Amino acid sequence: MLYFFNIIEGSSEIADLEGTDLPSEEVAQTQALEIVAELLREFPERFGHASVLEVVSEDGRRIMALSIRPRSMRLQFARYSPSLTN
């Protein structure tokens, strides 16, 4: 089955027009994690709080969506989260 890995940044989208043929949703999810890690390695300053990698199957189902955020942003968010200070 084909899976499409789209990057959404706020109101703009970089659509994966070709897709990738993968054997299962689980493999597509693993691929998405690898893509996010690679994007952050290669372009650490490029992505902000509104960046998401969306995985969509060829039949149009949204399989998952992952935030594309540098680790420092996640740690900073967690550090100041009110739920963590109780």
KOLROFI-204273 format. One record per residue (C-alpha): residue in three letters; chain; z, y, x. Coordinates in pm, 1 decimal. Last residue first. Layout:
<sites>
+-----+-------+----------+----------+----------+
: res : chain :        Z :        Y :        X :
+-----+-------+----------+----------+----------+
: Ala :     A :        Z :        Y :        X :
...
+-----+-------+----------+----------+----------+
</sites>
This chain:
<sites>
+-----+-------+----------+----------+----------+
: res : chain :        Z :        Y :        X :
+-----+-------+----------+----------+----------+
: Asn :     A :   4085.2 :   2001.0 :    202.7 :
: Thr :     A :   3868.4 :   2150.7 :    481.0 :
: Leu :     A :   3580.1 :   1905.6 :    445.4 :
: Ser :     A :   3504.6 :   1999.3 :     84.2 :
: Pro :     A :   3479.3 :   2365.8 :    182.0 :
: Ser :     A :   3182.3 :   2289.9 :    414.1 :
: Tyr :     A :   3203.2 :   2510.7 :    724.1 :
: Arg :     A :   3198.4 :   2232.8 :    985.8 :
: Ala :     A :   2951.9 :   2027.5 :    785.9 :
: Phe :     A :   2698.7 :   2311.7 :    777.3 :
: Gln :     A :   2736.5 :   2373.2 :   1150.8 :
: Leu :     A :   2692.9 :   2003.9 :   1219.4 :
: Arg :     A :   2381.4 :   1987.8 :   1006.3 :
: Met :     A :   2233.1 :   2298.6 :   1170.9 :
: Ser :     A :   2309.4 :   2163.5 :   1520.3 :
: Arg :     A :   2140.7 :   1835.3 :   1427.2 :
: Pro :     A :   1810.1 :   2010.7 :   1372.7 :
: Arg :     A :   1695.9 :   1999.3 :   1013.7 :
: Ile :     A :   1411.8 :   1817.9 :    841.6 :
: Ser :     A :   1564.7 :   1716.0 :    511.2 :
: Leu :     A :   1440.8 :   1378.1 :    393.4 :
: Ala :     A :   1270.5 :   1298.8 :     62.9 :
: Met :     A :   1222.6 :    948.6 :    -70.6 :
: Ile :     A :    990.2 :    712.0 :   -254.7 :
: Arg :     A :    821.7 :    966.4 :   -479.3 :
: Arg :     A :    592.4 :    757.3 :   -695.8 :
: Gly :     A :    229.0 :    869.7 :   -710.7 :
: Asp :     A :     54.9 :    530.6 :   -719.9 :
: Glu :     A :    -37.3 :    570.8 :   -352.7 :
: Ser :     A :    332.3 :    597.8 :   -267.9 :
: Val :     A :    494.4 :    931.9 :   -187.7 :
: Val :     A :    724.0 :   1007.8 :    106.1 :
: Glu :     A :    851.3 :   1365.2 :    127.9 :
: Leu :     A :    954.3 :   1526.3 :    455.6 :
: Val :     A :   1159.5 :   1834.9 :    374.6 :
: Ser :     A :   1202.6 :   2181.2 :    524.7 :
: Ala :     A :   1415.3 :   2433.2 :    331.2 :
: His :     A :   1702.4 :   2463.9 :    582.2 :
: Gly :     A :   1480.0 :   2535.5 :    876.8 :
: Phe :     A :   1212.4 :   2366.7 :   1086.1 :
: Arg :     A :   1012.1 :   2504.8 :   1376.9 :
: Glu :     A :   1281.6 :   2554.9 :   1641.5 :
: Pro :     A :   1310.5 :   2187.9 :   1737.5 :
: Phe :     A :    933.1 :   2125.9 :   1746.1 :
: Glu :     A :    870.5 :   1813.7 :   1956.5 :
: Arg :     A :   1206.3 :   1641.7 :   1925.7 :
: Leu :     A :   1260.2 :   1758.9 :   1567.1 :
: Leu :     A :    915.6 :   1639.4 :   1463.3 :
: Glu :     A :    972.6 :   1304.5 :   1636.5 :
: Ala :     A :   1305.6 :   1246.1 :   1461.5 :
: Val :     A :   1153.2 :   1338.9 :   1124.7 :
: Ile :     A :    859.9 :   1102.5 :   1182.9 :
: Glu :     A :   1089.8 :    816.2 :   1286.0 :
: Leu :     A :   1300.8 :    858.6 :    972.4 :
: Ala :     A :    985.0 :    862.4 :    759.7 :
: Gln :     A :    858.2 :    542.7 :    927.8 :
: Thr :     A :   1185.4 :    370.3 :    838.2 :
: Gln :     A :   1139.1 :    478.5 :    477.8 :
: Ala :     A :    777.9 :    356.2 :    477.3 :
: Val :     A :    893.7 :     20.5 :    619.1 :
: Glu :     A :   1146.0 :     -7.7 :    335.8 :
: Glu :     A :    881.8 :     85.9 :     81.0 :
: Ser :     A :    673.0 :   -209.3 :    194.4 :
: Pro :     A :    371.0 :   -339.0 :    392.6 :
: Leu :     A :    240.8 :     -5.9 :    523.2 :
: Asp :     A :   -103.2 :    158.9 :    503.3 :
: Thr :     A :    -61.7 :    521.7 :    608.7 :
: Gly :     A :   -182.7 :    818.5 :    407.7 :
: Glu :     A :   -505.7 :   1009.9 :    459.5 :
: Leu :     A :   -438.8 :   1342.7 :    286.1 :
: Asp :     A :    -88.7 :   1398.6 :    419.7 :
: Ala :     A :    -15.2 :   1730.3 :    255.9 :
: Ile :     A :    134.6 :   2024.2 :    443.5 :
: Glu :     A :    316.0 :   2206.6 :    167.9 :
: Ser :     A :    424.1 :   2564.8 :    105.4 :
: Ser :     A :    687.5 :   2688.8 :   -143.0 :
: Gly :     A :    988.8 :   2628.1 :     80.5 :
: Glu :     A :    864.4 :   2407.6 :    361.0 :
: Ile :     A :    732.4 :   2075.4 :    232.9 :
: Ile :     A :    595.3 :   1818.6 :    476.5 :
: Asn :     A :    407.4 :   1532.3 :    314.3 :
: Phe :     A :    415.6 :   1171.4 :    433.2 :
: Phe :     A :    179.9 :    967.7 :    214.9 :
: Tyr :     A :    220.5 :    593.8 :    169.6 :
: Leu :     A :    -68.3 :    353.7 :    116.3 :
: Met :     A :      0.0 :      0.0 :      0.0 :
+-----+-------+----------+----------+----------+
</sites>
